[in-house]
Structures are given as structure tokens and as C-alpha cells.
Amino acid sequence: MSSFKARLLKGLAWRFSYYLSAFVLNIFIAHYFGAAKSGIFYLLLNNLAYVVLIFSLGIDASITYFNARKEIDINQLMSLSLFWSLGIFFFSIIFYLLADSFNLLYTHPLKIFCLFYVTGSLITSLLSSIVFSTHNNKTPNLFFIVLNTLLVLCLIFQPFWPGIAFDNVFIKIYLSSALLPALFLIIFLIFKGYRVTSKMPSLVNQKKFIQFAFQSFIFALLYALLLRFDYWLVNYFSSGTDLGNYIQTTKLNPVILLIPTLASYSLFPLVVSEVHEQKEIETKLVKLINLYFFTGLLICVCIVATGYWLFPFLYGNSFKKMYSLFLLLAPGTLMLAAAYPLTTFFSGKNLMKINIQGIIIAIVIILILDILFIPGYGVYGAAIASTIAYTFYFFYLVAVFKKLHPLKLAMLFNFKTMIKYIISYTGSEIK
């Protein structure tokens, strides 16, 4: 087995283990809190995720990009991550102290723990890009798995914590635990021998770095809005129970998108570094579109066959709408899976604006359709709107790609093409 295949399969195994641990934790949280309370909790986490995304400013993606191209020294990239993370950390503390003194912050009992979550998640995101870019998938994922396991144990042993408001205690533990991966990664990088340097990249590389980071930030922010923008509208127009059902259904998306997400980590540096093999990569993208689509379809079929009985069993009786919502969301999620090779291709070719244009139009579609559908059809209207928008996003990318490169539409969603690709992959290098 080649080194590339070995790294890919190892990365898949570790990332799958992490997603599995997160999935188990999610089930325990949903089962303990119920649809209404878990929906509000995950809405809070969703809002905090946007704060982390804004503070990161796309630096993590830019680090991965320039490390793949070997244009900027790895120690300089690590130093940039640490300086930026620590700067945000101290800024957050100072802002919190000043705002608290002048009563400028909303007097929410969890506000300090939300700061812990944002700061820890930011540092973890930036430093993880350093570790993952060195093809080390084991260390970060192993720690995340251990952390998720500890949180699950907290819920399992909840009956042995009498006399306390465990709901609030667990939420505080969950939010504060985001600091642990950040601390672990700092210690890990120090022991690996990476050194902090005050030497900055050249002005030319700084400009390139900032430009790519900004484009990546805009894309990541818009993509997050595409996937979770409707949470706010569902929360506004529907009940807490419906919100919990809808959020839990959308959290099944990573299961369907698991293979595309993981494989794209390897596809991205391939597209970036092997520019001279452009025609081969373009041909490969069509095969990957088919592979991702049919892999996701197989997962969807399995969930459809078992979900009607499995969802209430895993999550509880308050999640009865999940199955119907999944049936409406699944077609759109398959389109997102098929779009992964195209978004990765345009990003690797520094054509991020194409991805951004498609997402903006898709978000507008969701906004208009949600306003029209949710008041009359509830969360089912939100699911229909998302599927329509995701489908448009995929075909927009296909249309742009077809203008730039020859592409036969008959090759898309071709089962025979996928089988041939799998056979060629198992027998040799990626072709």
C-alpha cells in the first residue's frame, strides 16, 4: 500500500472514530435534555460557533493552504497561530472584565463559560491546522475522543450527583471543556520541538496569506450560514420541541458527509500541489462526485430503512418528527456530498469566489423559501427549503465548472463510473 493511501485510510479511521464519539455524546445529550432543552442548548452552541468563525478570520484554512504549498516556513505558521490565539484570548478577558464592570454584557449566567468555549475552540482550531497539516491525524482526534468519552460518563453517572442542578452543571462543564484541547495542543507542539520565531513571512507571502485567509473566512462563514441559517427562523416561527427535532436531524448530515469531508482533506493539497496534472485531476473530480453521491445514498437508504424505529429509541419520544424531516432533507444533503469535490477544486485553484457566489444565492433562496414555507408547514417547510437551496448550489458549481472545462453531464451520478473508479483505486494509485 502506498504512503498516500496509508495516510488517507489512517486519517479516515481516526476521524471516523472522533465523529462516532461525538455522535454518541450527542445521543446522550438529546436523551437526557429532551427535544426542547437540547434544541435551545444546541442553538447556543451554534451562535458561539459563529463567534469562533469570525475570530478565526480564515487563518486556519490559510495555514493549511500555504503549508501544502511549502511557501511559508512551518515555524512561522505555528508562531502566527499562537500569537493570534493568545491575542484573542487576552482581548476576550479584557473585554469581559471591562464589559462586566460597566454592565455592558447581557447578564446571562453562562457568559463567562461562553467565553471559555469561544477562546478554547479558537485556539484548538488554529493549532489543529498545524498538526493536521503534518499528516498527524491520531493525536488531536485521540484527545477529542477521550474528551467526548468523559462528557458521556458525566451524563451516565448523573444519578450519583444528588442535590445539584445537574442541567446547568453539565452545560458549564461542556463549555469549559473546550479549553482542554487548546492546552493539550500547545503542550504537544512544544514537546514536538516546534519553535516560536519572531521572523515574519515576506511581504509578498503576507499579502497572499491574508488574501487567501479572507476569502476562506467569507466562504466558511457563508457555508455555515447555508447549513445552519434556518435554525434562527425555525426558532422564531416554531416551538422548542420542533427546533430540537430539526437540529438533531441536521446533525445527521455529518454522517452522510463523512467520506467527502475526510477525503477532501487529502484532495485539497493534491489539487494545490499537482497543478501540472490538471487534466487528470479534473477527470478524477467527476469520479469523486459519483463516489460521494452513491456512498451518501447508501447511508441514506440504511437510515431510511431503520430510522422510523431507531430515532425514538436513540433520542427519546420527543424526537418523533426526525424521520419525516430526514426524508425531506436527505436529497439536499446528497447534493452537498456531491458538491464537495467541486468546492475543494475551486478552493485549491484559488477560485474561492465561485464557491462564494453560489452560496450567497443559495442562502437567499433559503431565506425567501423559509419565510414562505415555515409559517404554514413548520419545520417541514424549512427542510424543503434547504433541500432546494442545496440542490441549486450543486448545479451552480457544475455549470461554472462546465464553462471552464469540458464535462459530460451524462457522467454525473453514473453508477458504472463509480464502480470503475473504486476498482482502479483499489488496484493502484488514485487515477
ABEGO torsion letter per residue (X at the ends): XBAAAAAAAAAAAAAAAAAAAAAAAAAAAAAAAEAAAAAAAAAAAAAAAAAAAAAAGGAAAAAAAAAAAGABBAAAAAAAAAAAAAAAAAAAAAAAAAAAAAGABBBBAAAAAAAAAAAAAAAAAAAAAAAAAAGBAAAAAAAAAAAAAAAAAAAAAAAABBGBBAAAAAAAAAAAAAAAAAAAAAAAAAAAGBBBBABBBBAAAAAAAAAAAAAAAAAAAAAAAAAAAAAAAAAAABBAAAAAAAAAAAAAAAAAAAAAAAAAAAAAAAAAABAAAAAAAAAAAAAAAAAAAAAAAAAAAAAAAAAAAAAAAAAEAAAAAAAAAAAAAAAAAAAAAAAAAAAAAAAAAGAAAAAAAAAAAAAAAAAAAAAAAAAAAEAAAAAAAAAAAAAAAAAAAAAAAAAABBBBAAABGBAAAAAAAAAAAAABBBX
